[in-house]
Amino acid sequence: MGWEMIFKRLEVENFGPFKGKICLNLDVNNAKSDSRPIVIIGGKNGTGKTTLLEAIKICLYGRFFKGRKISSRAYAKYINQKFYRDGKSEPAQYASVAVEFDYAMLGHVNNYFVKRSWKRLSSQFVEELKIEQNGKVLEDIDEDQWQDFLMELLPPRISKFFFFDGEHIQKLAKERNENEYILTSINSLLGIDIVERLRSDIKIYAARKAKAINNRIELKIQEYEKRKKSLENRLNDTLEKQELMKKKISQIQMAIEDQEMKIAMEGGSFASKREKLKTQKKSIDEEIEHVKEQIRDLCSNLLPFTYAPDLCRALKRRLIEEEREQQKSAAINFLNMSLDKLIQGIEFSSSWNSLRISPEDRPKVVSIILSELKNKIELANNSCKEIIHPLSSVEREEILKWIESALNDVPLRLTQLSLQLEKLIRTRQKIEKFLFSVPSDDVMHPLIRRLGELHEKLGRYQEKLSSLEERERQIKNELNHVMRELQKSVEEKIKNENIKERLALVEKAQNALEEYLATLREEKVAEFSQNFLHCFNLLFNKKHFIQKVDVDPLTFNVNLVDCDGDIIPANTLSAGERQIYAVSLCWALARSSGRSIPFIIDTPLGRLDKEHRLNIVERFFPNASHQVIIFSTDTEIDAATFNVLKKYVSKAYLLEYDVAQKASCIKDGYFENREVLPIYELQ
């Protein structure tokens, strides 16, 4: 079989620009061969192409059609706008969308017919959802669970990789923030929302168990919770400002690239010299960032303890003292356990024969010895000091190593890194000074002056970003302190309820979830990397140009590696290559989902050049899935392009606006040799 889902037909009635009931046959199984997976639907802008794509998503997901649940008010406003209206009369009183599809599971194929309809009541409407399975109303599942059933068949977090428009590709290619998109996409593929819900449930369970009677502790916890919430709000605000600043920096960097291109075209050897200096500066910037990252790592680990050496030494002495006390306590316990055997050994010892003690006096002697031993043991036991840190020997040794490192290694390392950072910054300042001091002629002067202004603006933005990052670190440090104090208060509180063991299990469960997620992400990233390499090389003009794709499982940064092992940054690709890069990324994510679902693509080709457009048509469209539904204008897929594509097309339709009917109609064919399809009622 090879497929999981296939659309058979789409029906709309009084929806968007469509008047009355209209049906599209989308089935590709009755094509002349398996090599015709494409259904193409052409139309000028405004004829209803995007409406048909939205109709499929609304039919399946209702209020979840945007990938998330929208408010009832927003949904009602959207649906009200979708009722057909001819401009003069009132909107239609009834509208509907319906989809028929086959769905395969465990080798068995079921046919589903899903219809979502709306009936107007004054300014409001009533929605009805209908599902049929193999020609009969779905009865195995309660009607109020039908929406959940549809979302389990094809979760919105998965369908977004198969239902998308060309503007999404354009945005991804232009904004250059694919690592964030990959992160959220990998999370969607893994169903992180489900795991997050489990983690939330675990936290709720822990919070309920942590309720205590002690009002003083409760007030303390409430105060820490209040501070925690305030800090989290400040942190979120800072992160949002960082994102805004990063976008501004990205825009300035793109403007600098354009300006430097103008200078390169005008300046000749000067531009070459400037490129060399720019390369040197970029290398130093990377070294500076690397050193800063090492300093941040020190700050987030043992550095705070370096500033409290007396406390560290006191803790070290205490841990060593407690180790001796634990050994002493263990020895006392051993003596207590062995005392009876020792007395028995004395009573029946053959040594009595060499002593002048009568058998009648022997018990008295034994009693005296026993009493003396017990007194000594009790005296030793009473002299044992309290153990404040009940640690294992391994844990104690680890903490002692940390203390030693905080007192000696960390300060030395921080000094070395600080000196290295200072040296790098001075070097960068010299290069920047030289860059701005190079003389220019009358033609170059305004270009260089503009470039200088852009660099100054970039510097200001980068300083603001650094300030925001520093504020983020400060807030996080304060938040960590509050979290630690909150944790201490909670631990004090739960002592009264004797639930420490249960909360420890909760922590283990949370740690297990984190490890599980990390492993899943790593595996999925590896799979995505292979799929991305396959898709990119298939669509790229330069054959076997890329030999490897490295995706960092933590940052999700993508590095392309060529046949010589050199890294090719994605931002060095041309605009057309970035388009191919973005298409490959989306295609790889779809392949990595493990689902065999139809592709639906709206306005697919955008601003691609001729060669890359041909690659998309010949290599992507026929191979994207077992069924590919394309919505296109005649400028994106023109007659020449369609002639290349038509050998893969099983059905072709055209949407045209009928001025007399004041509605869009469907015709057979693609902008040529068309025949009007009859509008008919579904049986």
Residue pairs with C-beta under 8 A, 6 or more apart in sequence:
1 104
1 107
1 109
2 596
2 626
3 104
3 596
3 626
3 627
4 103
4 104
4 105
4 595
4 596
4 597
5 101
5 102
5 103
5 104
5 153
5 154
5 595
5 596
5 597
5 598
6 27
6 28
6 29
6 101
6 102
6 598
6 626
6 627
7 26
7 27
7 56
7 99
7 100
7 101
7 598
7 627
7 629
8 25
8 26
8 27
8 100
8 101
8 102
8 111
9 23
9 24
9 25
9 26
9 27
9 99
9 100
9 682
10 23
10 24
10 26
10 52
10 55
10 56
10 97
10 98
10 99
10 100
11 21
11 22
11 23
11 24
11 96
11 97
11 98
11 99
11 100
11 115
11 682
12 18
12 21
12 22
12 51
12 52
12 55
12 96
12 97
12 98
13 20
13 21
13 22
13 94
13 95
13 96
13 97
13 117
14 20
14 21
14 83
14 84
14 92
14 94
14 95
14 96
15 51
15 55
15 82
15 83
15 84
15 95
15 96
15 97
16 48
16 51
16 54
16 55
16 82
16 84
16 664
17 46
17 47
17 48
17 51
17 84
17 657
17 663
17 664
18 48
18 51
18 84
18 663
18 664
19 84
19 86
19 92
19 661
19 662
19 663
20 663
20 679
21 679
21 680
21 681
21 682
22 665
22 666
22 679
23 679
23 680
23 682
24 41
24 52
24 653
24 666
25 651
26 39
26 627
26 629
26 651
28 36
28 37
28 38
28 39
28 626
28 627
28 650
28 651
30 650
31 37
31 650
31 651
32 650
35 622
35 647
35 648
36 647
36 648
36 649
36 650
37 622
37 625
37 626
37 627
37 628
37 648
37 650
38 621
38 622
38 628
38 629
38 630
38 645
38 648
38 649
38 650
39 627
39 628
39 629
39 630
39 649
39 650
39 651
39 652
39 653
40 629
40 630
40 632
40 637
40 642
40 645
40 649
40 651
40 652
40 653
40 670
41 49
41 52
41 629
41 630
41 631
41 632
41 652
41 653
41 654
41 655
42 631
42 632
42 633
42 634
42 637
42 652
42 653
42 654
42 655
42 670
42 671
43 49
43 631
43 633
43 654
43 655
43 656
43 664
44 633
44 634
44 655
44 656
44 657
45 633
46 657
47 655
47 656
47 657
47 664
48 655
48 664
49 602
49 603
49 631
49 632
49 655
50 165
50 602
50 631
51 82
52 631
53 163
53 165
53 600
53 602
53 631
54 65
55 97
56 97
56 99
56 163
56 600
57 65
57 159
57 163
58 65
58 97
58 116
59 97
59 98
59 99
59 114
59 115
59 116
60 99
60 114
60 150
60 154
60 159
61 147
61 150
61 151
61 156
61 159
62 75
62 116
62 127
62 129
62 147
63 69
63 70
63 72
63 75
64 70
64 147
64 151
64 156
65 156
67 156
67 157
67 160
68 156
70 78
76 124
76 125
79 95
79 118
79 125
79 127
80 91
80 123
80 125
82 95
83 91
83 92
83 95
83 118
83 120
83 125
84 91
84 92
84 95
84 663
85 91
85 92
86 662
86 663
87 662
91 120
92 120
93 119
93 120
94 117
94 118
94 119
94 120
95 117
95 118
96 115
96 116
96 117
96 118
97 115
97 116
97 117
98 113
98 114
98 115
98 116
98 682
99 113
99 114
100 111
100 112
100 113
100 114
101 111
101 112
101 114
102 109
102 110
102 111
102 112
103 109
103 110
103 111
103 112
103 153
104 110
110 133
110 134
111 133
111 134
111 135
112 131
112 132
112 133
112 153
113 130
113 131
113 132
113 135
114 129
114 130
114 131
114 132
114 150
115 129
115 130
115 131
116 127
116 128
116 129
116 130
117 127
117 128
117 130
118 125
118 126
118 127
118 128
119 125
119 126
119 128
129 146
129 147
130 137
131 137
131 138
131 146
131 149
131 150
132 138
133 140
138 146
138 149
141 149
154 597
155 191
157 188
157 189
157 191
157 193
158 188
158 189
158 593
158 595
158 597
159 597
160 188
161 185
161 188
161 189
161 586
161 589
161 590
161 593
162 590
162 595
162 597
162 598
162 599
162 600
162 625
163 600
164 586
164 600
164 601
164 602
165 601
165 602
165 603
166 601
166 602
166 603
166 604
166 605
166 606
166 636
167 603
167 606
168 586
169 579
169 582
169 583
169 586
169 604
169 606
170 579
170 582
170 606
170 607
172 178
172 181
172 582
172 585
172 586
173 575
173 578
173 579
173 581
173 582
174 578
175 247
175 250
176 250
176 570
176 571
176 578
177 250
178 558
178 570
178 581
178 582
178 585
179 555
179 556
179 557
179 558
180 556
181 585
182 528
182 551
182 556
182 558
182 585
182 589
183 556
185 589
186 521
186 524
186 525
186 528
186 556
187 193
189 524
189 589
189 592
189 593
190 517
190 520
190 521
190 524
192 517
195 513
195 516
195 517
198 513
199 510
199 513
202 506
202 509
202 510
202 513
205 506
206 503
206 506
209 494
209 497
209 499
209 502
209 503
210 490
210 493
210 494
210 497
210 499
210 503
211 493
211 497
212 218
212 493
212 494
212 496
212 497
213 496
214 493
214 496
217 489
217 492
217 493
218 493
220 489
221 486
221 489
221 490
221 493
224 482
224 485
224 486
224 489
225 486
227 482
228 479
228 482
228 483
228 486
231 475
231 478
231 479
231 482
232 479
234 475
235 472
235 475
235 476
235 479
238 468
238 471
238 472
238 475
239 472
241 468
242 465
242 468
242 469
242 472
245 461
245 464
245 465
245 468
246 465
248 461
249 458
249 461
249 462
249 465
252 454
252 457
252 458
252 461
253 458
255 454
256 451
256 454
256 455
256 458
259 447
259 450
259 451
259 454
260 271
260 274
260 275
260 278
260 451
262 447
263 270
263 271
263 274
263 444
263 447
263 448
263 451
264 271
264 272
264 275
265 271
266 443
266 444
266 447
267 274
267 440
267 444
267 447
270 438
270 440
270 444
273 438
274 435
274 438
277 431
277 434
277 435
278 435
280 431
281 428
281 431
281 432
281 435
284 424
284 427
284 428
284 431
285 428
287 424
288 421
288 424
288 425
288 428
291 417
291 420
291 421
291 424
292 421
294 417
295 414
295 417
295 418
295 421
296 473
298 410
298 413
298 414
298 417
299 473
302 402
302 405
302 406
302 410
303 406
303 410
303 414
305 311
305 312
305 402
305 403
305 406
305 410
306 406
306 407
306 410
306 411
306 414
309 406
309 407
312 403
312 406
312 407
313 403
313 407
315 399
315 403
316 400
316 403
318 388
318 389
319 389
319 391
319 396
319 399
319 400
320 400
321 385
322 385
322 387
322 388
322 389
322 391
322 396
323 393
323 396
325 384
325 385
325 387
326 387
328 380
328 384
329 381
329 384
329 387
332 377
332 380
332 381
332 384
335 373
335 377
336 377
339 370
339 373
339 374
339 377
342 373
343 366
343 369
343 370
346 366
346 369
347 362
347 363
347 366
352 359
352 362
357 365
389 396
391 399
436 452
436 455
438 448
440 447
440 448
491 500
494 500
494 503
518 553
521 553
522 553
524 592
525 551
525 553
525 556
527 592
528 551
528 588
528 589
528 592
529 549
529 550
529 551
530 549
531 587
531 588
531 589
531 591
531 592
532 549
532 551
532 558
532 584
532 585
532 588
533 546
533 548
533 549
534 588
534 591
535 583
535 584
535 587
535 588
535 591
536 546
536 549
536 560
536 580
536 581
536 584
536 588
537 543
537 544
537 545
537 546
538 584
538 615
538 619
538 620
538 623
539 580
539 583
539 584
539 612
539 615
539 616
539 619
539 620
540 546
540 577
540 580
540 584
540 615
541 611
541 612
541 615
544 563
545 562
545 563
546 560
546 561
546 562
546 568
547 561
547 562
547 563
547 565
548 560
548 561
549 558
549 559
549 560
549 561
550 558
550 559
550 561
550 567
551 557
551 558
551 559
552 559
558 570
558 585
559 567
559 568
559 569
560 567
560 568
560 569
560 570
561 567
561 568
562 568
570 578
570 581
573 581
575 607
576 607
576 608
576 609
576 612
577 612
579 606
579 607
579 608
579 612
580 608
580 612
580 615
580 616
583 616
583 620
587 620
587 624
590 597
590 599
590 624
590 625
596 625
596 626
597 625
598 625
598 626
598 627
598 628
598 629
599 624
599 625
599 627
599 628
599 629
600 628
600 629
600 631
601 624
601 628
601 629
601 630
601 631
602 631
603 631
603 632
603 633
603 636
604 616
604 621
604 630
604 632
604 636
604 637
605 613
605 616
605 617
605 632
605 636
605 637
606 636
608 616
613 641
614 641
614 644
617 637
617 641
617 644
617 645
618 644
618 645
621 628
621 630
621 645
621 648
622 628
622 648
630 637
634 671
637 645
637 670
639 671
639 672
642 670
642 671
646 652
646 670
649 670
652 668
652 669
652 670
653 666
653 667
653 668
653 669
653 670
653 677
654 666
654 667
654 668
654 669
654 670
654 671
654 674
655 664
655 665
655 666
655 667
656 664
656 665
656 667
657 663
657 664
657 665
658 664
658 665
665 676
665 679
666 676
666 677
666 679
667 674
667 675
667 676
667 677
668 674
668 675
668 676
668 677
669 675
